[in-house]
Amino acid sequence: MPYDLQHLHAFATIIETGSLGRAAVALNITQPALSRTIKRLEDQVGAPLFERHSKGMHLTDIGGVLLPHATLLLRESEHASEEINAMRGLAKGTIRVGALGTIACLALPQAIDRVLVKWPKLRVYVVEGVWDRLAEGLVKHEIDLALGVSVADSAEITAIKDCRWDDRSHVVAALDHPLRRKKALELADVIDQRWTTTPKGTAPYAHMEQVFADNGLGMPEILVETRSVMMLKNLVAQSGFLSWMPEPLYQAEIKASLLDALPIPGVIGTRTMTAFRRRNGILPGPAVKLLEELRLLMAQDPPASA
C-alpha cells in the first residue's frame, strides 16, 4: 500500500520539532489528531516509529530507516507541484543550488544571470560553504545541485560528468609587495612571508598543501586563518600578506590593480570542479535549467576564467 503524504509530513514534522505538541502546533491540528495520524502510519509500517520519553520523542531503528524515504517522497511531491504550478503560471519555480566560494564568486552568478534572462519568473536560493556543508544540503534536500571540487561519488551523491571545468590557483600578493622586486622568484622565497588562508581542512588549504608538497616544501606558517573571502583579499591587498587563491576569486582586484599572482615559474595549482546531484530522485526542472546554462558557460569559457 502506498504511503499517504500527509502521514509522512506529520512524521517528518515531529522529527523536525522534537515533540508531538510542537508538531501539532506547527501543523495546526490537535495533539490527539496527530497521535492518530502517527498511529495509522505505524500500523501501516507494522512497527513503532518513535520511542516516547518525558523529554520528547525519539526515532526507533525502523523510524530511522523510514525517514530518508519519507523526506525523498515529500521533496519530490513538492518539486512536482512547483513545476506544474509554474507551467500553469500559478507559481514561480525555485533553483536551489550550493557552491564553494570560488564558484559562487564568478561562474555561478554568470549562470544564474543567463537563466533569469530566459526564465525571469524563476527564483534562486544559494548556499555558499565548504564541501561538507554542500553535501549535507544535497542529502537533506535543501539544495538540488552542488558545485565543488571533484571527489569520488558516494552512496547518496554523484557527479554530473558532463558539467566540469578546471580551476587554477596561485600565490597572490599586493602589486607593491617587496617579493615582486626579486629576480628569479621561487616558491621557497614565500615560506618566510606572512600568510593568510582558509582554515586547515578546507579545500583551498588542502590544494595549497599539495602544491607545496609537490615542490618539495612544507607549508608556511599561517598567521591568519579565515573563511571570509573579503578578509583574505583585504589582508593581501592592504596589509602585505600572501595567500593562495583561485583565479576567479580575485578577478575584480586584478582589474582594480590591487593584487595579482606572484610570478613564480611553474607554480600553478589546477583542480577539477564538478556539479553534483543526489543519486536518487528526479532533478527538478529549475535545477535542470541552471545545469544547462552551466554546461554552456563552461563550453564557451576557458577553464581559467570559469
Protein Blocks (a to p, Z undefined) as FASTA:
>chain_A
ZZdfklmmmmmmmmmnopaklmmmmnopafklmmmmmmmmmmmnopafbdcdfkbccddf
klmmmmmmmmmmmmmmmmmmmmmmmmnopaccdddddddfklmmmmmmmmmmmmmmmmmm
bccddddddfklmmmmmmnomafbdcdddddddfkbccdfklccdddddddddfklfklm
pghiafklmmmpccddddehiaklmmmmmmmmmnopacdddfbgcfbfklmmmmmmmnop
acdddfklmmmmmmnomaccdddehiacdddddddddfbdcddfklmmmmmmmmmmmmmp
cfklZZ
